[in-house]
Amino acid sequence: MIKYLVPFLISPFFYGQIKIENINDFQEYSPSIVNSISEYYSKRFDDKAFSVEKNDTIVQKLYVNITEFEGEISRDVIYITIPLKIDINLYISSPILFGDINNDNVEDIVIIVHREGWVDDVKVSQDIFTFINKNNFYYLKSVAPDYLVSGCRCNFRTLEIKNNFIIGTSFCYEDEDFYIPVEYLTKIRFINNKLEFHSKIPKN
């Protein structure tokens, strides 16, 4: 059962298991990854999803986010882009990362899904899906939007997994006019079955 802790952050859960013997087999098993991610969004938004585009690199889907405020119903269109290939660029992020993020000396998988459409007063976000490796079975353990782990509630774009951290760039708007972002080298860690901000330093 999914438990919502804060908007768009969830506690440990399982949508089945995915077995990948070798990271080189990722392309073969990517449909299982896509199904797991799609199931998450089907539970988060409207159950009915529409395929927008599918090719060798990405899958795009459309969902409808239905919300109610003071008795009025609103429906917002949500577009998601799921990566299928390693070593591509997804709106600045490296969207498929392999590495140990829970310090058990086995490689886990982090998938970045680009999302556009109004959710929790945010129009553009990248959702970070964490699949933990247990005996070569990958379990979806955590989903977090980038702005909640960026260290400044702004965009975070992933680069790599190193020394049990997800490393990336935070683009933090520190002036009142939100004009020029300051770039930070940022570390995110996986602890207590969720992702959280660890630290950031200015990039030269």
C-alpha positions in Angstrom: 0.0 0.0 0.0 1.4 3.4 -0.9 1.6 6.0 1.8 2.1 9.6 0.9 4.5 11.3 3.3 4.7 14.7 1.6 3.5 15.8 -1.8 5.0 13.3 -4.4 7.3 11.6 -1.9 6.4 8.1 -0.9 7.5 5.4 1.5 8.9 2.0 0.6 6.7 0.0 -1.8 6.9 -2.7 -4.4 5.4 -3.1 -7.8 6.8 -6.6 -8.3 10.4 -7.4 -9.1 12.5 -7.0 -12.2 15.5 -9.3 -12.7 18.5 -8.0 -14.7 21.5 -10.3 -14.8 23.9 -7.7 -16.3 23.6 -3.9 -16.9 24.3 -4.7 -20.6 20.9 -6.4 -20.7 19.1 -3.2 -19.7 17.6 -2.6 -23.1 16.1 -6.1 -23.1 14.5 -5.6 -19.8 13.5 -1.9 -20.2 9.8 -2.8 -20.9 9.6 -4.1 -17.3 11.1 -0.8 -16.1 8.7 1.2 -18.2 5.7 -0.8 -16.9 6.8 -0.3 -13.3 7.1 3.5 -13.8 3.8 3.6 -15.7 2.0 1.8 -12.9 3.3 4.4 -10.5 1.9 7.3 -12.5 -1.4 5.4 -13.1 -1.8 5.3 -9.3 -0.7 8.9 -8.9 -2.9 10.3 -11.6 -5.8 9.1 -13.8 -5.7 5.4 -14.5 -6.1 6.0 -18.2 -2.8 6.9 -19.9 -2.4 7.7 -23.6 0.8 6.9 -25.5 2.1 10.0 -27.2 5.4 8.8 -28.7 7.6 5.7 -28.6 10.9 5.1 -30.3 14.3 3.4 -29.5 15.3 6.2 -27.1 12.2 7.3 -25.2 8.6 6.6 -24.3 6.2 9.5 -23.8 2.8 9.2 -22.2 0.0 11.5 -21.3 -1.9 11.4 -18.0 -4.6 13.6 -16.5 -4.2 15.1 -13.0 -7.6 15.6 -11.4 -7.7 17.9 -8.4 -10.4 19.6 -6.4 -10.2 23.0 -4.6 -13.2 24.7 -2.9 -15.6 22.5 -4.7 -14.2 23.1 -8.2 -12.7 20.2 -10.2 -9.6 20.9 -12.4 -8.0 18.6 -14.9 -4.4 19.2 -15.9 -2.6 17.3 -18.7 0.6 15.7 -17.6 3.3 14.6 -20.0 6.0 12.2 -18.9 9.1 11.1 -20.8 10.7 7.7 -19.9 14.3 7.0 -21.1 15.1 3.7 -22.8 18.7 4.0 -23.6 21.9 4.5 -21.5 24.1 7.5 -22.3 21.5 9.8 -23.7 20.7 13.3 -22.6 17.2 14.0 -21.2 16.8 17.7 -20.7 20.3 18.0 -19.3 20.1 14.9 -17.1 21.9 11.6 -17.5 18.6 9.7 -17.1 19.8 6.1 -16.5 22.4 5.6 -13.8 23.9 2.4 -12.4 25.8 2.3 -9.1 25.6 1.4 -5.4 23.5 3.9 -3.6 22.6 2.0 -0.4 26.2 0.9 0.4 25.7 -2.9 0.0 28.3 -3.3 -2.8 25.9 -4.1 -5.6 24.7 -1.9 -8.4 21.3 -0.3 -8.2 19.4 1.6 -10.9 18.2 5.2 -10.9 15.9 6.3 -13.7 15.0 9.9 -14.4 11.6 10.6 -15.8 10.9 14.1 -17.2 7.5 15.5 -16.3 5.6 18.5 -17.6 2.3 19.7 -16.3 1.0 21.4 -13.2 1.5 19.2 -10.0 1.8 20.8 -6.6 2.3 24.2 -8.1 5.3 23.0 -10.1 5.0 22.8 -13.9 8.3 21.1 -14.9 10.0 18.5 -12.8 12.2 15.4 -13.1 11.1 12.5 -11.0 13.9 10.3 -9.6 13.0 6.5 -9.5 15.2 4.4 -7.3 15.4 0.6 -8.0 17.3 -1.3 -5.3 19.1 -4.5 -6.2 18.4 -7.5 -4.1 20.0 -10.7 -5.5 19.8 -9.3 -9.1 16.1 -8.4 -8.6 15.3 -4.7 -8.8 12.7 -3.3 -6.5 11.2 0.2 -6.9 11.8 1.7 -3.5 11.5 5.4 -3.9 10.2 8.2 -6.1 11.2 11.8 -5.5 10.7 15.0 -7.6 14.0 16.8 -8.2 13.0 20.0 -6.6 12.5 18.4 -3.2 16.0 17.0 -3.1 17.9 19.8 -4.9 18.7 21.7 -1.7 16.9 24.8 -2.9 13.5 23.7 -4.3 14.7 24.3 -7.8 15.8 22.1 -10.7 18.3 19.2 -10.1 19.9 17.4 -13.0 21.7 14.1 -12.5 25.2 13.3 -13.7 26.3 10.0 -12.0 26.3 7.7 -9.0 29.6 7.9 -7.1 30.6 6.8 -3.6 27.0 5.9 -2.7 25.7 9.3 -3.8 23.7 10.6 -6.7 25.7 13.5 -8.1 24.2 16.3 -10.1 23.7 20.0 -10.6 21.2 22.1 -8.8 20.1 25.3 -10.5 19.2 27.6 -7.6 17.6 31.0 -8.0 19.0 33.1 -5.2 17.9 36.6 -6.4 14.5 38.0 -5.8 13.7 38.2 -9.5 14.6 34.6 -10.3 16.7 35.8 -13.1 20.0 34.0 -13.1 20.4 30.6 -11.4 23.5 29.7 -9.4 24.8 26.2 -10.2 25.8 23.9 -7.4 27.5 20.5 -7.5 25.0 18.5 -5.4 24.9 15.2 -3.6 21.8 13.2 -2.9 21.7 10.1 -0.7 19.4 7.2 -0.3 18.6 6.6 3.4 15.7 5.0 5.2 14.3 3.9 1.9 14.0 7.4 0.4 16.2 10.0 -1.3 17.2 13.2 0.5 19.4 16.1 -0.1 22.9 15.8 1.4 25.1 18.7 0.4 26.0 21.2 -2.3 28.9 23.4 -3.2 29.1 26.2 -5.8 30.4 25.2 -9.2 33.3 27.3 -10.6 
